Amino acid sequence: MRLDKFLSKCGFGSRSDTKKIIKTGKVTVNGRVINKTGYIVDELEDVIKYKNDLLNYRKYVYLMLNKPKGVVSATQDNLHKTIIDLLEDYKEYDLHPVGRLDLDTEGLVILTNDGKLTHRVISPKNHISKIYKVKLDKVFNKRKISVFEEGITLNDGYKCLPSEIEIIDEKTVLITIFEGKFHQVKRMFQSIGNKVLYLKRISINGVQLDDKLKLSEYRELTKDELDLLNK
């Protein structure tokens, strides 16, 4: 790996930032001062220091982000801002979203460069739980809870896995689903003649959206949260 890229992955800013740092002569590799930005290092074996402080390489990064409406859960898009555009740092890690949220849906998105974790979370066979807060156009009929618990059938004939409903008020519910079909939550309520006005994902496999994160804000996952995702 190039030395400037290594420093960027250690949190020293963009590649242009790290190039300037290297040229100051304050970076050493195995005790030798390196001024060449393109110098190739072994990130796992070499002893790399900045001002005599040992630098530790992180291969993977895991973030939680509170996605606002109007932002696409993708790495690139020609029409809309993406969640990657919201990141002010971590650019060198080539992060991607773990699953997707609709354009008009808010809430929890996990970002990582760990492909194995992504596959584990989004694989249909693993039935990962996802909890959404839903605000509806009409009063939710309590008698419909059993329909969701048994596995509601969508208008196209697809029968969903059993889901869980918790009523917050007459037009607000929490729904827990264990799959991720296209527009699934909206289509589930549409099948009982109700319309979703507001949708927010608040949990993935037990990882709760940090209520201190404002829309567009993000932070790294804690060890406990990462353990939940790997469960």
Buried (B, 14 or more C-beta within 10 A) or exposed (E): BBBBBBBBBBEBBEBEEBBEBBEEEBBBBEEEEBEEBEBEBEBEEBEBBBEEEEBEBEEEBBBBBBBBBEBBBEBEBEEEEBBBBBBEEBEBBEBBBBBBBBBEBBBBBBBBBBEEBBEBBBEEEEEBBBBBBBBBEEEBEEEBBEBBEEEBEBEEEEEBEEBBBEEEEEBBBBBBBBBBBEEBBBBBBBBBEBEBEBBBBBBBBBBEBBEEBEEBEBEEBEEEBBEBBEE
